[in-house]
């Protein structure tokens, strides 16, 4: 029995989360929509374009979250919003239908596992999202938060029976290049992530970065945009599932290449910054063809 077994599959928090059209529009701009071409993603950045109803970028589901005391339950001391050295490690989103432009959802977050990675711990939490007024299931998100220095507690190293991921041995079928604005973190943080390692150099260095970063879930939103553009013609109704692992930081001002390989099930992808460092890997994307 490992140190945290008594918390596994326990609900950490539940409650309601509301949003409106403006919040979805702000999120879209926060993940770079319209930056490379202000006319290319008007379905995400405007609510009044004739013949183009507003759509919500599916990765908006990642900002639907409630505060809980899970770090305290694990016995970890926070410095500000989190322990020093805590970063986003993995993320997935699964949707049963497109997210409404506005609404109120009921969220239930479960602590699924704490993996012992030796150098740190990977905390996996799943959030189930349902519409508050009808109880209709919208989808779920699953996050993996990596806490440096919290490993070697005798827990499982990873999920049993996990399948491997490998980059196809051929040229990508699709490549989408997107710029990151110099003020990208300043915009993205307005969607709810106020962690100082996106804006404050001293905390960024303490968390292992050379300078303030684009938040991990901001990077995830850029990848979602690239996949929608490359495979779905920008249509969110075709989105099914997206997952990936953060491997290196993205910095404001970077150029992001998303390399996409079609598969029988959907696609796999990888994101590279400035042609030199892989920032999002082990990507899987399922969509309605």
Number of C-alpha atoms within 10 A of each C-alpha: 8 12 11 16 13 9 17 15 14 14 17 20 17 17 13 16 17 13 14 12 18 14 16 25 22 18 26 30 17 24 29 23 27 15 16 14 10 10 11 14 22 20 23 26 26 18 17 11 11 6 7 13 13 20 25 24 27 23 28 21 20 19 15 19 19 15 9 13 10 16 13 10 11 13 10 13 12 12 9 10 12 14 16 19 19 21 20 18 21 25 24 22 24 21 20 14 16 18 21 16 19 14 14 16 23 21 21 19 23 20 20 20 22 27 24 21 21 16 13 18 23 27 22 20 23 22 27 18 25 19 20 17 10 8 11 14 16 19 20 21 24 21 23 23 18 24 23 19 15 17 19 15 16 14 19 15 15 13 9 7 6 7 6 6 11 10 16 13 7 7 11 16 13 16 17 16 17 20 19 25 20 12 13 22 24 16 17 24 19 13 18 11 15 15 15 18 23 24 19 13 16 14 20 20 15 14 20 15 19 13 20 22 22 27 27 23 22 29 22 26 24 24 29 23 25 24 27 20 17 17 21 17 10 20 15 22 18 17 26 19 21 25 24 23 21 23 17 16 20 26 22 19 15 17 16 24 21 25 23 26 20 16 13 6 12 16 18 25 26 22 29 20 23 15 11 7 14 19 22 26 21 18 24 21 26 20 18 13 9
